[in-house]
């Protein structure tokens, strides 16, 4: 059994890799400066990825194309053929001078032909397409473009017939060159390794950079209302205000008194995103009964009219007239209605000095306030090379074939990046590099690998789920503060996923990461300042408010990014933002409990060591502790300096054993290796539950037993605290009298006896030899345990 368990443990660990990073061009040189050089570091924006060569073909346009003698028109398109790979442009109807402006990219490592052929054809409506002409290029004569050189200028080429011996009518403008993934044409190019993708699926395989929408907190202070008239005017209204912004709905408390001029002075906080598409919709409603509310008035306000606040200074309040329900629409005298309409008094502003939390604070990647004018200068640059993945598992079936179409997402701050999708590969190579500005080192970058299920084919997930969602392959988090500055980390991260069946390794993700410091002084300065903007501390939100606002912000980000092309789908955004991290999990609860236990392990070890010193397990150690104790009693000014010197020496000793690589997902810490299958099934259950009644009853009983043990521990803690209170509360008059008498004696003794003598005597008694020590509990312990608590009054 041990021989089988050991390899599994190694699979879950981080591994060092040594990829060939940097731009390496023909003749063995590295590009830099003005020619070929042999230095180890090239000046390049792509020095954290492995070099990948591509043959690029840019098809610009054509002119003077001949028309079909039968139809009298020409519906041209271009076909680029290199060996077995064929790429086609879109076709134009009845156009002899078309413009395509499309780029084709062929991976050099898969090129098996020495000739590149570019065909111009006329798309036939019934019969097959007609041949117009072609241009042939010898692969050995294709020039190499070295960024940052200017793009290669396209040229006009006369079309040739099939035998290439005579020119035919028509010309096509082309540019052909050999480049790398650093080329500007790379992201939008048609790739030969995705030749099997057609239709709308072509747009979902390209690399893309996304920016999260700019989020604001909208604070609506509902102060009061006037002239609230219910439908039944015989009863004064009991009013409240309901506010809507998009899908968010909040309401004030019901006015405690029945009056036509109620007052609330409550804050309602929403999340809004630029551009402001939603409006603030306010309705004043009357509480007729416990089950019935009636509308009194309504108003819709665009968010653009509200002030943008950059500090804690109050904004001006305004009165707004409401539109009445059931009145005014049929009456012609609008002026009469507005004159006597219900009014509401509001103080509304867009908060620019807060950071809108759209991710868990444990893995936060951005701490800047919303208002750009409050941003500080960046303190560093984060560069990430997404190299490749290894050993991915099949995620879906295409016909009779199991395959994986993987892409990677990286999220830091407001910037999301998506690599291109590598089709049908268990070891995809992306070799794409991205850069972020860093404003705080105590932040986290999150990378996730997904399987693309939107390529337009007949795909069925292996998991058996009917929903066509991009499947999770794994996630990696890297905290920037754990990285050494200006060092390149090249590691292979295990992609671990929790499934209802348990923990599963889905493959490995190879990354190259570098955190470059721009200002060490600013980094040191940040360590002494709050993590979030100061408004979070001057006017904090409640915990429930933050949870609700974070959930709303996540939904807004998911919706907005889902509109992009290609869309960043909702399931991807939710997985990257840990939208379900607050849900109950027995596994996670156990993991957090043992994290707390490990925190106190040092104190427990220290108490055990002191116990051994007290019981003279090692006489030499005990004698040395006596000597140190007498020294500190004689020179008490050495106590604090000794503690800090000891901590300094421990830190120096631990420097030898410091981590050499970033932290990664820890299966033992997460309690993921020994989790019970039913607990895992419960963690993946929906909310509300979708399980059978018997299963829910069993889980409820299990939760009650766990909660019962927690309840007992909390009760014991409360009992000990109440015993301390009972000493002076005269709950036990004899114990309180005895304690007060002892306090008086102790005060007199401590007043006339030097403190050093008291401390020396107490230390000698505490460190006395076991021969002079009783096995029974001490007198103070006996006295404390006899004190009463309020547990006697519990039902």
N, C-alpha and C positions, 0 to 999 in steps of 0.2 A: 504493500500500500504506500509506503514512503516514497518508493521510486516513482510512483505515478503522481503523487501530490507535489513533489518538488518542481517538476517542469511547469505545472500550472501556476505555482507561485511566481516563478520567473517570468511567465508570460504576462503577469499583471504589473511588472516593474518597468520603470523607465530605462531606456537603453541609449547608450551613446552611439552616434553615427559619424562617419567621416565622408560626407559627400564632396564632390569636386565643385566647389562654389566659385563663382566669378565668371566673367566672359572670356572664353578661350577661343580664339579665332584661328584660321588656318596658319600653317607654318609653325605651330607650337607656341605662339606668343600670346600675351595678354594685351588687350587693347587699353591704351591710356595715353594721354598727351596727344602727340601728333603722329605717332607711328607705332610699330611693334616694339614692345618692351618686355623685359623678363622679370619685372618686379612681382612680389607675391600679392600685392593689393592694387587692383585696378580702380581708377576713378570711374565709377559706374553706378547707376541707380539699380542695377540688377546683379549685385555682388553677393546676394544671399540665396541664389537659386542656381541650379545646374543649367548649363547652356543647352538650348534646344534650337536646332536649325530648321527653318521652313523655307520652302520655295513659294514666293508670293507672285500672284498674277493679278494685276489690276486691270479690269475691263472697263474702260471709260465710256467710249461711244463708237459709233460707226457712221459712215456717210456714203451717199451715192450707191446704196444697195439696189440691185436690180429687182424689178417686180416679177411676179409669177405670170407667165404668158397666158395662163388659163384664167386665173382669178383677177388679174390686173392689179393686185396689191401685194404687199410684203408684210408678214408678221414675224419679225426677226427675233432671234435669241442667240446666245453664244454658249457653246459647250467647250469646257476646258478638260482635256484628257491627258492623263499622265499614267501610263501603264494601265492598271485595272481601275483606277480612280477616275470618276467623271463628275464634274460639277456643271450646273446649268444656271444661267441667269434667268430672270423673268422675261417673258416675251411681250412685245408690243404689237398691237394690231394696227395694220395699215400705216406703217411708219418706215420710211427709207433712211431716216437720219436719227436713229434711236440713241438715247443716253442711258447707260446702266449704272455706272459708278459703283461696281461691285468688286470685291476682293476675294480671291481664293488662296488658301494656304494648304500646302502639302508637306507633311512631316518628312524631313530628309531621311530619317532612319528607315522609312517604309518605301522609299522611292526605288523601283526596280527597272526603270526605263531610262534611256539616255536621250529621249526625245520628248518634248512637250508640244502637244498639238492643240491649237485653238481653232474651233470650227464655228462658222457663222451659218445658221440654218433658218429656213422659213418654216414656221409651224403650220402643218397641214390640218385642215378642219376635219377631213374624212380619211384621206390616205395618209401615208407616212410623211414625215417631215422632209422637205426638199433641201438639198445641199446647195449652198451659195458659194462658199469658199473657205479657205483655211490658211493659217499661218503656223509654220513649224519652227521651233527653237531647239538648238543643240544645247543640252544641259551643261556641257563643258564650257560654253561661252556665256553662261548667265553671270552677270556681275554680282558682287557682294556689296550690300549696303551696310555700313557701320554707323549706328546711331552714336552721337546726335547729328550725323550728316543730314543734309536736307533730303526730303523724299526724292526718289528717282523720277525724273520727268517722263511722262508717257510719250510715245511716238506713234506716228501713223504708219501702218503696214498695209501694203497692197495684198489683196486676197489672191490665193493661188487655187488652181483646180486640183483635182484628186491626185494627179501624177506629179504635181509641183513643177511642171515644166513650162507652164504659161500662166500669165497673170489674167485675172478676170476682173470684171467691173466691181468696184466697191473697195472701201478701206475701213480698217478698224484701228482704233487708238488703244494701245496696250502699254503696260509697264511690267517687266519681269525682272525679279531680283531675288537673291538669296539673303535672308535675314534671320532674326531670332525672335523670341517671344517679347523682346523689348521694343519691337517695331510698333509704331502708332497704328498700323493697320491690323495688328493681331486681334484686338478684342472684337471687332466687327466682321472679321473675315469668316468665310465659309471654310470649314476644316475638313480635310479628307478623312480623318478618323471618325467623323460624324456623317459620313455620306449616306448612311441608312436612314437618317432622320429626314422627314419631309413635312410639309405643311407648317402648321403653327408650332410644331415641336422644334423647328430650327431656332426660333427666338428664345426658347427656354434652355438652350445649351451654351449660350454665350456668357462670357465673364461680364460682370457688371459691378459698378460702385453705386451704393444707395446712401441717401442721407435721411436720417430720421426727421420727421416733421418737428418744427419748433413748437414746443409745448409751453403753455402758460397756465398758471393757476388763476381762475376767475373767482374773486371773492365778492359775494353778494351779501351786503349787510341790510337785512330787512328791518327797518326801524319801526314804522307804524303805517296805519292806513286811516283814511277818513271817509265818512259817509258810506259805510258799508251797509247796503240795503238788501236784506234777504227777500225772497219771493213772498214769504208770509211776514208782513210788516207788523203783525201783532206780537211777535216774539223778537227780542233783540238778538242779533247774530252772535254766534260763538265762532269767530273766524280764525282761519290759518291761511298761510301762503304756500303754494306749491310752485316749484321752479323746475324748468326743463332746459337742458342744453344737450341737444342730440339725444342719445340714449340714456343720459344721466338724469335722474329725478331725485330731488330733495324737497323736504317741506319743513316748515317751522312747527313749533309746538302750537297746540290749539290755545287761543287766548283764554286765560283763566276766568275772565269776567265776560259776561254778555254785554257788549257795548258796540255802538256803531263806529267808534274810533279806537280800535284795538292797538296795543303796542306789543312788539316782540323784541326788537333789538338783538336779532340772532344773525350769525354768520353762516352762509351756505357757500361751500367751496366746490368748484367744478374744475375739470381739466378741459382746456380748449387748445386747438392746434391751428397754426397758420398754414395756408390762408383760412380765415375764419368763415367757414361755410355754414355753420349752425347759428341760430339765434337764441337769445335768452328769452324764454317764454314763461311769463309769470301769470298765475291765476290765483285770485282770492276766492276761497271757498268757505262755505258756512257748514258747520257741523250740526246737521239736523238731528241725527240720531247716531247710535253706535255703528249702524250699517249703511248710513246714507249721508252723502255730502252733496251739496248743491253749489253750482258755480255762480259766483257773483260778478266777476269781471276778469278780463284777460288783456294782456299786452305782450307784443313781440318786439324785442329790441335787438338790433344788430350789435355784435360785439365790438365793431370798429368805433362806436361812439364813446366808449369808455376810456377813462384815463389809464395810462400805463405807469404804475408806481414803481420807483426804483429804490425806495427806502421805507421806513416805518411811519413817515409823516402821514396824517389822515388826509383823505381826499374829500372833496366837496360832495355834499348830499344833494339829491334832486327829487322833485315830485314828478310823478308820471300819472297821467289819466288813463284809466282802464276802459276798455270796450266792454259794454254790458252784454250779457248773454240774453237773447230773446228780445232785445230792444234796439232801437236805432236802425236796424236793417230794413224795417218796414216803414219807419217814420221818415218824413222828409226833413224835419227840423233837427239837423245834426248839431247846430249850435246850442240848442236847448239841452240836448242830451249831454254834451261835453261840459256844459256849465255846471250841471249837478251830478256828474259822474263820480264814481268812486276813485279816490286818489291813493297812491301808495308812495311812501317815502323810502328811498333807497340810497345807499352809498355803495357804488359798484366800482371795482378797479381790476385791472389785469396786473397780477403780481410779477414784476420782473426781477426781484431780488431773491427769489427762491429758486432752488434747483428742482425741477419736476422729476420726481422719482418714477422711472418706468421699468426699473429692474430691482432685484433684491439688494438691500444695502450691504449684504455680505459679499456680493460679487460686483459692486458698483464700478462702472468704467468711466463715469464722468461726474464731476462735482461742480461744474460751472453754473452760475445763475442763468436765468433765461435771457436777461437783457445783455446784449453783446458789449455795451459800453462798460459793464462791470467786470468783464473778463480780465484776468491778469495775462502777462506774457507767458508763453510756453516755457517749460523748464527742461524739456528733452524731446527726443525723437524716438519713436518706436518703429522698428522695421521688422517685418515678418516675411520670411520666405516660405510659402506653402509648397513643399517639394513634391511629396507623393504619399500614397498609402500602400500598404503591403498586407497581403493575406486577407482581403475582404471576403466576407461570406456572401453567397448568392442571396439576393433580396427579392427577386420576382421571377416569374416565368414568362418568356416570350415564345408562345407556341409550346414546343416540347423542350425548350432550352432554358436552363436556369442562368440568370445573369445579374449583373449589377451595373448601373449607370450612375457613377458617384460624382458628386461635386462637394465643395467645401465652402462654408460660410465663416467669416470672421467678423466680430463685432467689438468695437471699442469706441466709446464716446458716441457721437451722433453718426459716425461713419460705419456702414456695413459694406463688406465686399463679398462678392460671390465669384468663385472660380468657374471656369467653363466645365461643362459636363463631359467626362471621358466615357465613351460608349463601350459597353460590354467588356469591362476589364476589372479583374480582381486586384490589380496592382497599378492603378492609374497614376500617371505622372503629370502634375500640373505645372510645377516650376514657375509660379507666379509670385511676384513680390509686391508688397503694399506697405505704405508708410502712414503713420499717424502722429499728430502733434500731441505731446503729453503735458498736461497742466497740473497733474498731481501724481506722485509716484505710488501712492497707496491705492491703486486702482487695479482692475483685473480685465484682461482681454479674454474673450470667450471664442473658441473655434468649434464648429460642429461639422460633421460629415453626414451627408444625406444621400439617399438614392432617388434619382429623378424619375418620377412616375407620370410625367406629362410630356412624353415624347410623341404622342399621337399614335402609338402602336397598340396592338392587342396584348396588354400587359396585365398580369394578375399577381398581386403580392403573395409571397410564399406564406406570410403570416395568416392568410385566409380572410383578412378583413375585406369587406366589399368596398369600403371607401377608397377613393383614388387619391391618397395623400402621399407626400414624399416621406419615405420611411427613415427613421433615425438609425444611424450607424454608430454614432458615438460623439462624445463631447470632451473638449480639453479646456481647462482654465489655467491661465498663467498670471500670477500676481507680480506686477512690475517691481515692487519693493524687494522682492526676493532675488532680483537679477543684479549681477555686478555690472557696472557701467562700462560701455565700450567693449564688451566681450560678446563674441558670437557663440550662442548655444545651438548646437546641432544634436537633436535628440529624436528618438522614435517613441511616441506616446501611445500607450495601449488605448484602444477605443472600447470602452466598457459600457454595456447597456444592461439595465435591469429590465427583465421581462417577466411575465407571469410565471414562467417556468424557472426563473432564477437568474443569477448573474451569467452573462455571456460576453466573451471577448469577440468583437466583430472584426478586428484587424488592428493595424497600427498606422498612425499618422506621423509622417516625418516632417519636422519643422526646423527652420533656422531663424533664431530670434536675436535681435540686438537692440539694447536700450542705450541710446547715446545721450549723454548729459550735456545740456547747453549752459547751465549755470548751477554749479554746486552750491553756491551761496543761497540761491533761491530754494533749492531742495531742502537744505538745513533749516531755512526760515519756515518752510511749510510744516515741518515736523512739530513746531510749537503752536500751530494754529488749528482751529476747528476744521474738520473734514468738509462739512457742508457750509454754504453761505451763512452769514451771521443772522439773517432773518429767521432761519430755522431754530435759532436759540433765543432771539428777542421775542418773537411771536410764534411759538411752536404749535404744530398741529397735534391733536391727540393720536394715540396709537391706532384707534379705529379709523380715524380720518385718513391717516397715511396709508393704511391697508386698502381702503376703498379707493382712494385717489390713485394709488399705484396700479390697481386692477383696471381702472378706467383708462389710465395712460397707456397701459399695455394694449388694451383693445384699440385705442386710437392709432397707435403705432402700427399694429398688425393690419388694420384696415387701410391705412395710407400706403404702406409698403406693398400691400396686395394689389394696388392699382398700377404699380410700375410695370414696365415691360423689359425683360420678363418679370413677372410678379414674384415677390418674396412672400411665399404663401404663409397663411395663418399658422399652420402647424409648425412651420420652421421658426417663425418669430416667437411663438409661445415657448418652444423648447429652448431657444437661445436665451430668453428672458426669465426662464424658470417660473412660469406662470403658476404652476401647481406646487410650489415649494412650501406653501402654508398648509397643505392638506395633511390630514392625520395619517401617520404611518407608524405601526408598531416597530418596524425595523429602525426607522429614524429616531424614534423615542429611545430605544435601547442604545443606539449609537451615541446620542446626546448624553444619556445617563453615564455611560462609561467614559465619555469625554470629561465629565465633571469629576468622576472618580480619579481619572488620571491626573487632573489638576491638583488634587489633594494628596496624590501619592508621595510627593516630596515631603509634605508635612507629616504624613503617616510614617514615612521612613525616618524622619528626624525624631519623632516621638518614640519610635522603637529604639533608636540609638540612645536617646536619653534614658529610656528605661533600662537598657543594658548597662549604661554608666551608673545608674542608681543602684543596680543590683550587683555591681562589681563583677560583671562577666569577664572583663579584661582589666585586671587591677592597674596595669600600666596606664591605660587610657583614662581610667577614673582618676588616678593620681595627677595626670597632666591636666584634666579638666579642673580638679581642685586648684592647681597652681594658677591656671588661667583665671579662674573665678576670683581668687584672692588678689591677683594682679589688677583686675578690673574694679574690684571693690576699693582698692587703695588709690587707683587712678581712674575715676569714673569718666573723666573727659576722653578716655581712649575707647569708650564703648562704641560710639557712632563711627569713629574713624576706623575701628577694627572691622565693623560690619561692612562698610563700603570698600575697604581694602580686600576683604574676603570675596565680595562680589566681583571686584575687578580681577582678582586672580582666577576665579572660576570662569569668567568670560575669556580671559587669555588662554586658559586650558582648553576650553571648548572650541576655540578658534581652529585648533588642529583638526577637529572633527566636524567642521562646518559643512553644510550641504554643498555639493559640487554641481547640482543641477536643479532646475525649478521643481517645486512640488507638483504632484500629479494625483489623480484619483486613487485613494487608498481603500482597497476593498476591506481590509480588517477594520479600519477606523469607521467605515460606513456600515459595518455589520452586515455585509452583503454575501459573505461566503457561507454562513451557517443559518441563514434565515429560513424559517419554516415555510413550506409552499403555500399554506393557507394565509399566512401573514402577507406574503407577496401578492397573492390573489386579491386580498383586501386592499392593498396599496394601489392596485390598478383598477379598483372598482370605481364606477362613475359616482357623481354626486348630483342628485340623491342616488342611492344605491339601486342597482338593477338585479341584485341577487335574489335567490329564493328565500322564502320566509324562514325556513329552518336554518339556513346559513347565517342570515342576519341575526337570528336569536342566539345562535352559538357565539357569534362574534361580539354581540352585545354583552353576553354573560362573561366572556373573556375580558372585555374592557372593564366590566364592573369589578372583576377580581383584581385587576391591576390598579384600578382607581381606589379600591378598598385598601390595598397596601400603602398607596400614597397617602390616603386619608389618615391611616394609623400613624405614619411618620410625621405628618403635619400636626396631628394631635399631640404627639409626644413632644415636639418642639414647643408648641403652645403651652404645654404643661410645665416645662422647665422654665419658660419665661414668666409664667404666672407665679411660680414659686419664688422667683426673685422679687416680684411685686408684693407677695404676701409677707415678706420679712418686715416691712414697715407699715402694712395696711391693717394690722391688728386683727386679721382674720383668725389667727391663732394667738390669743392674748398672752399665753405663757411663752411661746416662741419669740414674739415681738419684745416682750419684757426682757427676756434673757439676752436677746440680740442687742437691745439698747444698752443694757448694763455692760456687755462686752465692748460695745463701741466706745462708751465713756472711759473704760479702763484702757483700751487701746489708744485713745486720744491722749490720755495723760502720759502713758508709757512712751509713745512716739514723740511727745513734746519734750520730755526730759532726756531721751536717749538719742545719741547721734544716729542718723539714718544709716551710716556705714555699718554700725554695730548691728542694727536690726537686719540689714540685708545679709551680713556675714552669718548671723545666727540662723536666719531662715535658710540660707544656702547649705550650711553644715547639716541642719536637720533634714533637708530634702535629699542630700547626698550621703546620708549616713549608711553605714554598712548593714547588709540584710540581717546580721546577727542582732542588731538593735531595732529591727523593723518588724511590726506585727503584720500578719497576713489578713487581718480584718480591715474593713474600710476605715478610713480616717474619721476623726470626730467631726470636722466641718462637713464631710460628705454625708455622715449620718444625720447631722442636723438639717442639711438642705433637703434630703429625701423625705424627711418627716413633715415638711411644710405643706400646707394645703394648696390646691389649685382649684380652678373653676370647673374642672371636669366633673365634680360632684353635682353641678347644676345642669349638666347636659341631659337632654331627654334621650 
